[in-house]
Amino acid sequence: MTSGDLSFRQFTGPGDVTDGLRRTLADCWVEVTNAGGAAGFPFPPVDRAHVAPALGAIVTSLDPRTSRVLTAALDGELAGWLHIRRDPFALIAHWGSLHHVQTRTAVRGRGVGAALVREARRIARDEMGLEQLRLAARGGVGLEAFYGRLGWREIGRWPGALRLAPGDDRDEVLMLLAPL
C-alpha cells in the first residue's frame, strides 16, 4: 500500500543512536502524541522536553538480547518506530512486548504501521528467539481492529483503566500474537 521506498533499521545498543536520530524519534513521538496518538503520553500537548527522558530510558536500555528500537523510513525519512522488549528472567524470557508503536501523521493509511509491526514480528521470532509478543493498547481508538488484521488477538481488558479526562475513561486492551 505504501508508495515509495520503505526500509527498516533496528538499533540494538545505546551507541547506535545518534543525537540526530534521538531528535527525529522525539519529534515523531511529539507529533503522534499531539495528534491524539496512543503512544505513551496521554495528555497532549507535549514537546521534545517531555518525551526526551522516556526516549533516553529506551535508548539506555538497548541491548540485542532484550531491547531494540525498530524504525521505518519512507524515501529515507523516518515514517515510524517502535520498541521491542523482553525480560531476561528465564520464566518469561520466551515472550516479548511491543511499546510506543507509532507512525508519522503524514504517512498514516499507507501501510507503514502494519509493515512496521510485521517486521517487529519477524525480528522477535528470527533474531530474538521469541515465541510470542504482547502489547497493551488504548481502547476506543480502533487499535484492536488494526492489530487484529495483523493476526493479534485480544486476551483481556482492564475496563476503565485509562483516564484521559474526567468522564473519558478507556479500557486498556491486552493483545497477544502467538505463535510468531
Protein Blocks (a to p, Z undefined) as FASTA:
>chain_A
ZZcjddddddfbfklpcfklmmmmmmmmmmmmmnopaehpabdcddfklmmmmmmmmmmm
gcfkloccddddeehiafbdcdddddfbfklmmpccdehiacdfklgonlmmmmmmmmmm
mmmmmmnopabdcddddehiopmmmmmmnopacfbdcehkacfbghiacdddddddddZZ
